[in-house]
Amino acid sequence: MRWQDGRRSANVEDRRGSGGARMKGAGGIGGAGLVIGLIVFFLTGDPEQAMQIATDPALQGAPAQSAPPSPAPAGADDELADFVSVILADTEDVWTQIFAASGSRYQPPTLVLFRDQVQSACGFQDAAVGPFYCPADQKAYIDLSFYEEMRSKFGAPGDFAQAYVLAHEVGHHIQNLTGVSSKVHQARSRMSKVDGNALSVKQELQADCYAGVWAHHAHKQRQLLESGDVEEGLRAATAIGDDTLQRNAGRRVTPESFTHGSAAQRVQWFKSGLQTGDINRCDTFGG
C-alpha cells in the first residue's frame, strides 16, 4: 500500500503506556481464552454484548474517570501506530465525502490503541477479544499485537489485510451513525439465538462491504493500493470466515452458530464494496 505520504488522523488515543488501568467506578469483564476469544469477538466484539452494556441503566450515571494515559514506550509498535493513523485519516476523508454527497455530516470515530487490556464504555476488555467497536463511546479499540496474530495464527499477513481490519471497525461506526446497530440490537432481543446469529451475520457482512467501499474510493482518489493488496484483503476475509475459524479450531462447522459469516460470504461482500464503491450495494439485510 502507498500509505506513507498520507495525512495522520488527529482522532487517535494512545493508551499503550497506560498499563490497562481500570476507570474509576468501572467493573470488570472476564476475558476469554485467546483462540476462542478471537473466534467470538474477531474484528468487532460481540455487538449484542456491547449494546447491552451500553444501554444498561446502571451505567448511565456520571461518566467514568481515568488518569491520563502515559506515553507509549519509544519505538514500541511505532510504525504500526503510524500506519493505522494514516488509514484512519483516509477513512475519514472517504466517509466525509460519501456522507456529504447525501447531505449529511460525518462524525469520525476515535481509535484507541492499547496493550493487554482496556476500559471502554462497553466494559473492561483484554486483548483476547481482538479489535472491537464500542457504539456507546463511538470508539474503535485495537491492541496492535493483533496484527501479528493475523499473520501467525490466521495466515493473513500484509498491510492491506491490516487496513481491512480497521476499515471493518469503521464500518460498524457507520452502522452506529445510521441507526443500523440499534435496530439490529432491538430485533435480536426478540429473536431466538439462531435467528439472532443470522441477523448478526448480516450486520458483519455489511461492515465488510463498507470496508470495501472505503478501499474503492481510497484507491480511486489516491492510488492507495499496489499489486497484491487486493489478494491480501481477500485472503484475510477468507481466513476469518466462521467456517474457516471453526475448522481451524478443530470444531464441526455449524452454520447456525455463525455470527460473522462464512469465508465465501465475507469475500463476496467485501468484493461488492471494493468493486462498486456504492454503499447502496451493501444492503445485506435485503431479501
VEXMIZA-390814 format. One record per residue (C-alpha): residue number from 1; chain; z, x, y. Coordinates in nm, 4 decimals, always signed. Last residue first. Example, Ala and Ser with C-alpha at 12.3 -4.5 7.8 and 13.67 -1.06 7.14 Angstrom:
// residues 2
@num:2&cadena:A&c3:+0.7140&c1:+1.3670&c2:-0.1060
@num:1&cadena:A&c3:+0.7800&c1:+1.2300&c2:-0.4500
***
This chain:
// residues 287
@num:287&cadena:A&c3:+0.0504&c1:-3.4001&c2:-1.0260
@num:286&cadena:A&c3:+0.1904&c1:-3.2472&c2:-0.7116
@num:285&cadena:A&c3:+0.5086&c1:-3.0376&c2:-0.7152
@num:284&cadena:A&c3:+0.3306&c1:-2.7004&c2:-0.7288
@num:283&cadena:A&c3:+0.1704&c1:-2.7739&c2:-0.3950
@num:282&cadena:A&c3:+0.0789&c1:-2.4140&c2:-0.3092
@num:281&cadena:A&c3:-0.2878&c1:-2.4764&c2:-0.2297
@num:280&cadena:A&c3:-0.1821&c1:-2.6332&c2:+0.1002
@num:279&cadena:A&c3:-0.0301&c1:-2.2962&c2:+0.1896
@num:278&cadena:A&c3:-0.3815&c1:-2.1515&c2:+0.2044
@num:277&cadena:A&c3:-0.4190&c1:-1.7745&c2:+0.1750
@num:276&cadena:A&c3:-0.6916&c1:-1.8509&c2:-0.0801
@num:275&cadena:A&c3:-0.6961&c1:-1.5602&c2:-0.3259
@num:274&cadena:A&c3:-0.3368&c1:-1.4454&c2:-0.2892
@num:273&cadena:A&c3:-0.1889&c1:-1.7950&c2:-0.2832
@num:272&cadena:A&c3:-0.3712&c1:-1.9003&c2:-0.5987
@num:271&cadena:A&c3:-0.3109&c1:-1.5602&c2:-0.7582
@num:270&cadena:A&c3:+0.0673&c1:-1.6020&c2:-0.7249
@num:269&cadena:A&c3:+0.0315&c1:-1.9495&c2:-0.8701
@num:268&cadena:A&c3:-0.1627&c1:-1.8426&c2:-1.1774
@num:267&cadena:A&c3:+0.0395&c1:-1.5247&c2:-1.2400
@num:266&cadena:A&c3:+0.3641&c1:-1.7202&c2:-1.2340
@num:265&cadena:A&c3:+0.2221&c1:-1.9877&c2:-1.4629
@num:264&cadena:A&c3:+0.0877&c1:-1.7370&c2:-1.7158
@num:263&cadena:A&c3:+0.4185&c1:-1.5486&c2:-1.7250
@num:262&cadena:A&c3:+0.6031&c1:-1.8740&c2:-1.7859
@num:261&cadena:A&c3:+0.8005&c1:-2.0467&c2:-1.5141
@num:260&cadena:A&c3:+1.1155&c1:-1.9855&c2:-1.3134
@num:259&cadena:A&c3:+1.3824&c1:-2.2103&c2:-1.4702
@num:258&cadena:A&c3:+1.2647&c1:-2.2196&c2:-1.8323
@num:257&cadena:A&c3:+1.5134&c1:-2.3782&c2:-2.0734
@num:256&cadena:A&c3:+1.2729&c1:-2.6497&c2:-2.1920
@num:255&cadena:A&c3:+1.0176&c1:-2.3766&c2:-2.2621
@num:254&cadena:A&c3:+1.2328&c1:-2.2243&c2:-2.5381
@num:253&cadena:A&c3:+1.1071&c1:-1.8800&c2:-2.6459
@num:252&cadena:A&c3:+1.3427&c1:-1.7514&c2:-2.9148
@num:251&cadena:A&c3:+1.5603&c1:-1.4648&c2:-2.7963
@num:250&cadena:A&c3:+1.5314&c1:-1.0908&c2:-2.8474
@num:249&cadena:A&c3:+1.5894&c1:-1.0165&c2:-2.4787
@num:248&cadena:A&c3:+1.2286&c1:-0.9024&c2:-2.4460
@num:247&cadena:A&c3:+1.1127&c1:-1.2337&c2:-2.5897
@num:246&cadena:A&c3:+1.3267&c1:-1.4335&c2:-2.3463
@num:245&cadena:A&c3:+1.2102&c1:-1.2273&c2:-2.0490
@num:244&cadena:A&c3:+0.8445&c1:-1.2671&c2:-2.1408
@num:243&cadena:A&c3:+0.8836&c1:-1.6429&c2:-2.1866
@num:242&cadena:A&c3:+1.0653&c1:-1.6763&c2:-1.8544
@num:241&cadena:A&c3:+0.7918&c1:-1.4872&c2:-1.6695
@num:240&cadena:A&c3:+0.9322&c1:-1.1737&c2:-1.5094
@num:239&cadena:A&c3:+0.6907&c1:-0.9214&c2:-1.6562
@num:238&cadena:A&c3:+0.3842&c1:-1.1350&c2:-1.5908
@num:237&cadena:A&c3:+0.4560&c1:-1.1681&c2:-1.2193
@num:236&cadena:A&c3:+0.5236&c1:-0.7934&c2:-1.2040
@num:235&cadena:A&c3:+0.1935&c1:-0.7135&c2:-1.3750
@num:234&cadena:A&c3:+0.0152&c1:-0.9475&c2:-1.1342
@num:233&cadena:A&c3:+0.1678&c1:-0.7642&c2:-0.8393
@num:232&cadena:A&c3:+0.0802&c1:-0.4223&c2:-0.9748
@num:231&cadena:A&c3:-0.2758&c1:-0.5373&c2:-1.0508
@num:230&cadena:A&c3:-0.3100&c1:-0.6495&c2:-0.6909
@num:229&cadena:A&c3:-0.2000&c1:-0.3054&c2:-0.5736
@num:228&cadena:A&c3:-0.4469&c1:-0.1125&c2:-0.7900
@num:227&cadena:A&c3:-0.6816&c1:-0.0187&c2:-0.5062
@num:226&cadena:A&c3:-0.5024&c1:-0.0466&c2:-0.1730
@num:225&cadena:A&c3:-0.3494&c1:-0.3411&c2:+0.0094
@num:224&cadena:A&c3:-0.2399&c1:-0.3534&c2:+0.3723
@num:223&cadena:A&c3:-0.5808&c1:-0.3997&c2:+0.5277
@num:222&cadena:A&c3:-0.4069&c1:-0.5217&c2:+0.8463
@num:221&cadena:A&c3:-0.5347&c1:-0.8739&c2:+0.9131
@num:220&cadena:A&c3:-0.6982&c1:-0.9653&c2:+0.5830
@num:219&cadena:A&c3:-0.4486&c1:-0.7630&c2:+0.3830
@num:218&cadena:A&c3:-0.1446&c1:-0.9216&c2:+0.5442
@num:217&cadena:A&c3:-0.3114&c1:-1.2633&c2:+0.5280
@num:216&cadena:A&c3:-0.3661&c1:-1.2538&c2:+0.1527
@num:215&cadena:A&c3:-0.0322&c1:-1.0851&c2:+0.0831
@num:214&cadena:A&c3:+0.1565&c1:-1.3601&c2:+0.2682
@num:213&cadena:A&c3:-0.0271&c1:-1.6341&c2:+0.0802
@num:212&cadena:A&c3:+0.0514&c1:-1.4584&c2:-0.2487
@num:211&cadena:A&c3:+0.4221&c1:-1.4616&c2:-0.1737
@num:210&cadena:A&c3:+0.3843&c1:-1.8303&c2:-0.0871
@num:209&cadena:A&c3:+0.2360&c1:-1.8879&c2:-0.4317
@num:208&cadena:A&c3:+0.5323&c1:-1.7170&c2:-0.5961
@num:207&cadena:A&c3:+0.7689&c1:-1.9316&c2:-0.3872
@num:206&cadena:A&c3:+0.5748&c1:-2.2359&c2:-0.5090
@num:205&cadena:A&c3:+0.6223&c1:-2.1178&c2:-0.8660
@num:204&cadena:A&c3:+0.9970&c1:-2.0980&c2:-0.8125
@num:203&cadena:A&c3:+1.0188&c1:-2.4554&c2:-0.6831
@num:202&cadena:A&c3:+0.8056&c1:-2.5872&c2:-0.9679
@num:201&cadena:A&c3:+1.0238&c1:-2.4065&c2:-1.2203
@num:200&cadena:A&c3:+1.3355&c1:-2.5600&c2:-1.0615
@num:199&cadena:A&c3:+1.1845&c1:-2.9048&c2:-1.1193
@num:198&cadena:A&c3:+1.1387&c1:-2.8286&c2:-1.4881
@num:197&cadena:A&c3:+1.4949&c1:-2.6989&c2:-1.5084
@num:196&cadena:A&c3:+1.6227&c1:-3.0228&c2:-1.3555
@num:195&cadena:A&c3:+1.4298&c1:-3.2220&c2:-1.6144
@num:194&cadena:A&c3:+1.5931&c1:-3.0210&c2:-1.8934
@num:193&cadena:A&c3:+1.9395&c1:-3.0399&c2:-1.7364
@num:192&cadena:A&c3:+1.9158&c1:-3.4151&c2:-1.6903
@num:191&cadena:A&c3:+1.8425&c1:-3.5371&c2:-1.3428
@num:190&cadena:A&c3:+2.0317&c1:-3.6928&c2:-1.0504
@num:189&cadena:A&c3:+2.1685&c1:-3.3664&c2:-0.9071
@num:188&cadena:A&c3:+1.8248&c1:-3.2142&c2:-0.9578
@num:187&cadena:A&c3:+1.6732&c1:-3.4533&c2:-0.7026
@num:186&cadena:A&c3:+1.9230&c1:-3.3587&c2:-0.4329
@num:185&cadena:A&c3:+1.8737&c1:-2.9865&c2:-0.4902
@num:184&cadena:A&c3:+1.4963&c1:-3.0224&c2:-0.4941
@num:183&cadena:A&c3:+1.5023&c1:-3.2191&c2:-0.1694
@num:182&cadena:A&c3:+1.7263&c1:-2.9594&c2:-0.0027
@num:181&cadena:A&c3:+1.5049&c1:-2.6717&c2:-0.1111
@num:180&cadena:A&c3:+1.1867&c1:-2.8464&c2:+0.0059
@num:179&cadena:A&c3:+1.3197&c1:-2.9083&c2:+0.3565
@num:178&cadena:A&c3:+1.0510&c1:-2.7101&c2:+0.5370
@num:177&cadena:A&c3:+1.2887&c1:-2.4387&c2:+0.6580
@num:176&cadena:A&c3:+1.4513&c1:-2.3997&c2:+0.3152
@num:175&cadena:A&c3:+1.1157&c1:-2.3840&c2:+0.1415
@num:174&cadena:A&c3:+1.0032&c1:-2.1140&c2:+0.3851
@num:173&cadena:A&c3:+1.3229&c1:-1.9229&c2:+0.3050
@num:172&cadena:A&c3:+1.2428&c1:-1.9524&c2:-0.0639
@num:171&cadena:A&c3:+0.9049&c1:-1.7929&c2:+0.0112
@num:170&cadena:A&c3:+1.0912&c1:-1.5147&c2:+0.1921
@num:169&cadena:A&c3:+1.2526&c1:-1.4450&c2:-0.1449
@num:168&cadena:A&c3:+0.9073&c1:-1.4300&c2:-0.3046
@num:167&cadena:A&c3:+0.7855&c1:-1.1940&c2:-0.0308
@num:166&cadena:A&c3:+1.0765&c1:-0.9615&c2:-0.1128
@num:165&cadena:A&c3:+0.9910&c1:-0.9441&c2:-0.4811
@num:164&cadena:A&c3:+0.6174&c1:-0.9191&c2:-0.4094
@num:163&cadena:A&c3:+0.6826&c1:-0.6166&c2:-0.1870
@num:162&cadena:A&c3:+0.8385&c1:-0.4369&c2:-0.4836
@num:161&cadena:A&c3:+0.5375&c1:-0.5148&c2:-0.7020
@num:160&cadena:A&c3:+0.3238&c1:-0.3907&c2:-0.4131
@num:159&cadena:A&c3:+0.5193&c1:-0.0654&c2:-0.4072
@num:158&cadena:A&c3:+0.4673&c1:+0.0115&c2:-0.7724
@num:157&cadena:A&c3:+0.6511&c1:-0.0261&c2:-1.1017
@num:156&cadena:A&c3:+0.6707&c1:-0.3361&c2:-1.3241
@num:155&cadena:A&c3:+0.7741&c1:-0.2271&c2:-1.6739
@num:154&cadena:A&c3:+1.0657&c1:-0.4721&c2:-1.6692
@num:153&cadena:A&c3:+1.3503&c1:-0.2405&c2:-1.7678
@num:152&cadena:A&c3:+1.2522&c1:+0.0949&c2:-1.6154
@num:151&cadena:A&c3:+1.0305&c1:-0.0016&c2:-1.3225
@num:150&cadena:A&c3:+1.1878&c1:-0.3296&c2:-1.2238
@num:149&cadena:A&c3:+1.5343&c1:-0.1863&c2:-1.2838
@num:148&cadena:A&c3:+1.4481&c1:+0.0957&c2:-1.0424
@num:147&cadena:A&c3:+1.3588&c1:-0.1704&c2:-0.7876
@num:146&cadena:A&c3:+1.6976&c1:-0.3288&c2:-0.8471
@num:145&cadena:A&c3:+1.8590&c1:-0.0143&c2:-0.7084
@num:144&cadena:A&c3:+1.7705&c1:-0.1575&c2:-0.3677
@num:143&cadena:A&c3:+2.0535&c1:-0.4091&c2:-0.3911
@num:142&cadena:A&c3:+1.8937&c1:-0.7126&c2:-0.2337
@num:141&cadena:A&c3:+2.0028&c1:-1.0147&c2:-0.0331
@num:140&cadena:A&c3:+1.7919&c1:-1.2677&c2:+0.1559
@num:139&cadena:A&c3:+1.9605&c1:-1.4513&c2:+0.4424
@num:138&cadena:A&c3:+1.9297&c1:-1.8041&c2:+0.5755
@num:137&cadena:A&c3:+2.3103&c1:-1.8427&c2:+0.5936
@num:136&cadena:A&c3:+2.3421&c1:-2.1563&c2:+0.3803
@num:135&cadena:A&c3:+2.0000&c1:-2.1151&c2:+0.2178
@num:134&cadena:A&c3:+2.1080&c1:-1.7990&c2:+0.0327
@num:133&cadena:A&c3:+1.8170&c1:-1.6021&c2:-0.1092
@num:132&cadena:A&c3:+1.8568&c1:-1.3744&c2:-0.4091
@num:131&cadena:A&c3:+1.7689&c1:-1.0267&c2:-0.5352
@num:130&cadena:A&c3:+1.9228&c1:-0.9446&c2:-0.8728
@num:129&cadena:A&c3:+2.2279&c1:-1.1269&c2:-1.0064
@num:128&cadena:A&c3:+2.3597&c1:-0.8076&c2:-1.1648
@num:127&cadena:A&c3:+2.4105&c1:-0.6526&c2:-0.8197
@num:126&cadena:A&c3:+2.7308&c1:-0.8474&c2:-0.7671
@num:125&cadena:A&c3:+2.7841&c1:-1.1798&c2:-0.5975
@num:124&cadena:A&c3:+3.0531&c1:-1.3414&c2:-0.3813
@num:123&cadena:A&c3:+2.9569&c1:-1.6877&c2:-0.2660
@num:122&cadena:A&c3:+2.6685&c1:-1.8792&c2:-0.1132
@num:121&cadena:A&c3:+2.7640&c1:-1.7826&c2:+0.2440
@num:120&cadena:A&c3:+2.7221&c1:-1.4262&c2:+0.1241
@num:119&cadena:A&c3:+2.9643&c1:-1.1555&c2:+0.0126
@num:118&cadena:A&c3:+2.8133&c1:-0.8535&c2:-0.1591
@num:117&cadena:A&c3:+2.8432&c1:-0.6374&c2:-0.4668
@num:116&cadena:A&c3:+2.7010&c1:-0.3163&c2:-0.6157
@num:115&cadena:A&c3:+2.5254&c1:-0.1844&c2:-0.3078
@num:114&cadena:A&c3:+2.3913&c1:-0.3937&c2:-0.0239
@num:113&cadena:A&c3:+2.0846&c1:-0.4551&c2:+0.1931
@num:112&cadena:A&c3:+2.0845&c1:-0.7879&c2:+0.3752
@num:111&cadena:A&c3:+1.7510&c1:-0.9260&c2:+0.4954
@num:110&cadena:A&c3:+1.7754&c1:-1.1787&c2:+0.7766
@num:109&cadena:A&c3:+1.5429&c1:-1.4758&c2:+0.7692
@num:108&cadena:A&c3:+1.2694&c1:-1.5480&c2:+1.0220
@num:107&cadena:A&c3:+1.2622&c1:-1.8689&c2:+1.2306
@num:106&cadena:A&c3:+0.9014&c1:-1.9796&c2:+1.2577
@num:105&cadena:A&c3:+0.8093&c1:-2.2185&c2:+1.5365
@num:104&cadena:A&c3:+0.5908&c1:-2.5150&c2:+1.4538
@num:103&cadena:A&c3:+0.2587&c1:-2.6467&c2:+1.5844
@num:102&cadena:A&c3:+0.0727&c1:-2.6168&c2:+1.2544
@num:101&cadena:A&c3:-0.1078&c1:-2.2984&c2:+1.3593
@num:100&cadena:A&c3:+0.2236&c1:-2.1679&c2:+1.4938
@num:99&cadena:A&c3:+0.3763&c1:-2.1919&c2:+1.1463
@num:98&cadena:A&c3:+0.0967&c1:-1.9827&c2:+0.9962
@num:97&cadena:A&c3:+0.1095&c1:-1.7279&c2:+1.2780
@num:96&cadena:A&c3:+0.4866&c1:-1.6832&c2:+1.2557
@num:95&cadena:A&c3:+0.4521&c1:-1.6689&c2:+0.8771
@num:94&cadena:A&c3:+0.2194&c1:-1.3696&c2:+0.8923
@num:93&cadena:A&c3:+0.4087&c1:-1.1726&c2:+1.1559
@num:92&cadena:A&c3:+0.7488&c1:-1.2305&c2:+0.9973
@num:91&cadena:A&c3:+0.6118&c1:-1.1424&c2:+0.6531
@num:90&cadena:A&c3:+0.4921&c1:-0.8138&c2:+0.8036
@num:89&cadena:A&c3:+0.8322&c1:-0.7422&c2:+0.9500
@num:88&cadena:A&c3:+0.9912&c1:-0.7999&c2:+0.6087
@num:87&cadena:A&c3:+0.7408&c1:-0.5602&c2:+0.4520
@num:86&cadena:A&c3:+0.8216&c1:-0.2934&c2:+0.7125
@num:85&cadena:A&c3:+1.1971&c1:-0.3314&c2:+0.6673
@num:84&cadena:A&c3:+1.1480&c1:-0.3285&c2:+0.2901
@num:83&cadena:A&c3:+0.9767&c1:+0.0108&c2:+0.3151
@num:82&cadena:A&c3:+1.2323&c1:+0.1686&c2:+0.5472
@num:81&cadena:A&c3:+1.5117&c1:+0.0677&c2:+0.3112
@num:80&cadena:A&c3:+1.3089&c1:+0.2076&c2:+0.0218
@num:79&cadena:A&c3:+1.2645&c1:+0.5359&c2:+0.2073
@num:78&cadena:A&c3:+1.6314&c1:+0.5525&c2:+0.2990
@num:77&cadena:A&c3:+1.7613&c1:+0.4826&c2:-0.0515
@num:76&cadena:A&c3:+2.0509&c1:+0.7205&c2:+0.0202
@num:75&cadena:A&c3:+1.9336&c1:+0.9800&c2:+0.2737
@num:74&cadena:A&c3:+2.2402&c1:+0.9583&c2:+0.4932
@num:73&cadena:A&c3:+2.5167&c1:+0.7492&c2:+0.3425
@num:72&cadena:A&c3:+2.4962&c1:+0.3877&c2:+0.4598
@num:71&cadena:A&c3:+2.6736&c1:+0.3117&c2:+0.7858
@num:70&cadena:A&c3:+2.9959&c1:+0.1126&c2:+0.7705
@num:69&cadena:A&c3:+2.9769&c1:-0.2634&c2:+0.7605
@num:68&cadena:A&c3:+3.1627&c1:-0.4469&c2:+1.0389
@num:67&cadena:A&c3:+3.4854&c1:-0.5982&c2:+0.9024
@num:66&cadena:A&c3:+3.4484&c1:-0.9458&c2:+0.7659
@num:65&cadena:A&c3:+3.5098&c1:-1.2979&c2:+0.8810
@num:64&cadena:A&c3:+3.4386&c1:-1.6252&c2:+0.7085
@num:63&cadena:A&c3:+3.3129&c1:-1.9091&c2:+0.9224
@num:62&cadena:A&c3:+3.5632&c1:-2.1776&c2:+1.0137
@num:61&cadena:A&c3:+3.5523&c1:-2.4782&c2:+0.7856
@num:60&cadena:A&c3:+3.2618&c1:-2.5960&c2:+0.5694
@num:59&cadena:A&c3:+3.3611&c1:-2.4139&c2:+0.2526
@num:58&cadena:A&c3:+3.5889&c1:-2.6796&c2:+0.1092
@num:57&cadena:A&c3:+3.3169&c1:-2.9367&c2:+0.1746
@num:56&cadena:A&c3:+3.0934&c1:-2.7590&c2:-0.0819
@num:55&cadena:A&c3:+2.7410&c1:-2.7730&c2:+0.0587
@num:54&cadena:A&c3:+2.6630&c1:-2.4006&c2:+0.0383
@num:53&cadena:A&c3:+2.8383&c1:-2.3680&c2:-0.2965
@num:52&cadena:A&c3:+2.6311&c1:-2.6456&c2:-0.4472
@num:51&cadena:A&c3:+2.3159&c1:-2.5100&c2:-0.2816
@num:50&cadena:A&c3:+2.3650&c1:-2.1630&c2:-0.4241
@num:49&cadena:A&c3:+2.4489&c1:-2.2931&c2:-0.7690
@num:48&cadena:A&c3:+2.1392&c1:-2.5101&c2:-0.7721
@num:47&cadena:A&c3:+1.9227&c1:-2.2240&c2:-0.6491
@num:46&cadena:A&c3:+2.0395&c1:-1.9943&c2:-0.9327
@num:45&cadena:A&c3:+1.9769&c1:-1.6500&c2:-0.7931
@num:44&cadena:A&c3:+1.6415&c1:-1.5886&c2:-0.6334
@num:43&cadena:A&c3:+1.4345&c1:-1.2982&c2:-0.7598
@num:42&cadena:A&c3:+1.5948&c1:-1.2785&c2:-1.1030
@num:41&cadena:A&c3:+1.9023&c1:-1.5050&c2:-1.1330
@num:40&cadena:A&c3:+1.9023&c1:-1.6098&c2:-1.4961
@num:39&cadena:A&c3:+1.7109&c1:-1.3221&c2:-1.6524
@num:38&cadena:A&c3:+1.8692&c1:-1.0657&c2:-1.4236
@num:37&cadena:A&c3:+2.2158&c1:-1.1942&c2:-1.5064
@num:36&cadena:A&c3:+2.1479&c1:-1.1825&c2:-1.8785
@num:35&cadena:A&c3:+2.0329&c1:-0.8200&c2:-1.8519
@num:34&cadena:A&c3:+2.3119&c1:-0.7038&c2:-1.6224
@num:33&cadena:A&c3:+2.6044&c1:-0.9009&c2:-1.7612
@num:32&cadena:A&c3:+2.7111&c1:-1.1860&c2:-1.5400
@num:31&cadena:A&c3:+2.9159&c1:-1.1531&c2:-1.2186
@num:30&cadena:A&c3:+3.2349&c1:-1.3537&c2:-1.1522
@num:29&cadena:A&c3:+3.2413&c1:-1.5453&c2:-0.8273
@num:28&cadena:A&c3:+3.5059&c1:-1.4514&c2:-0.5751
@num:27&cadena:A&c3:+3.6777&c1:-1.6481&c2:-0.3021
@num:26&cadena:A&c3:+3.6373&c1:-1.5928&c2:+0.0677
@num:25&cadena:A&c3:+3.9292&c1:-1.6039&c2:+0.3123
@num:24&cadena:A&c3:+3.8448&c1:-1.2723&c2:+0.4717
@num:23&cadena:A&c3:+3.5072&c1:-1.1502&c2:+0.3564
@num:22&cadena:A&c3:+3.5061&c1:-0.9494&c2:+0.0368
@num:21&cadena:A&c3:+3.4400&c1:-0.5785&c2:+0.0576
@num:20&cadena:A&c3:+3.1158&c1:-0.4650&c2:-0.1075
@num:19&cadena:A&c3:+3.1814&c1:-0.1000&c2:-0.0238
@num:18&cadena:A&c3:+3.0445&c1:-0.1428&c2:+0.3267
@num:17&cadena:A&c3:+2.8073&c1:+0.1522&c2:+0.3076
@num:16&cadena:A&c3:+2.5086&c1:-0.0391&c2:+0.1772
@num:15&cadena:A&c3:+2.5738&c1:-0.3212&c2:+0.4201
@num:14&cadena:A&c3:+2.2507&c1:-0.2809&c2:+0.6170
@num:13&cadena:A&c3:+2.1547&c1:-0.5983&c2:+0.7996
@num:12&cadena:A&c3:+1.7796&c1:-0.6140&c2:+0.8550
@num:11&cadena:A&c3:+1.6322&c1:-0.8556&c2:+1.1078
@num:10&cadena:A&c3:+1.4992&c1:-0.5995&c2:+1.3562
@num:9&cadena:A&c3:+1.1931&c1:-0.5533&c2:+1.1379
@num:8&cadena:A&c3:+1.0042&c1:-0.2240&c2:+1.1339
@num:7&cadena:A&c3:+0.6441&c1:-0.2038&c2:+1.2516
@num:6&cadena:A&c3:+0.3736&c1:-0.0914&c2:+1.0129
@num:5&cadena:A&c3:+0.2385&c1:+0.2626&c2:+1.0039
@num:4&cadena:A&c3:+0.3923&c1:+0.3468&c2:+0.6660
@num:3&cadena:A&c3:+0.2701&c1:+0.0310&c2:+0.4915
@num:2&cadena:A&c3:-0.0720&c1:+0.1153&c2:+0.3552
@num:1&cadena:A&c3:+0.0000&c1:+0.0000&c2:+0.0000
***
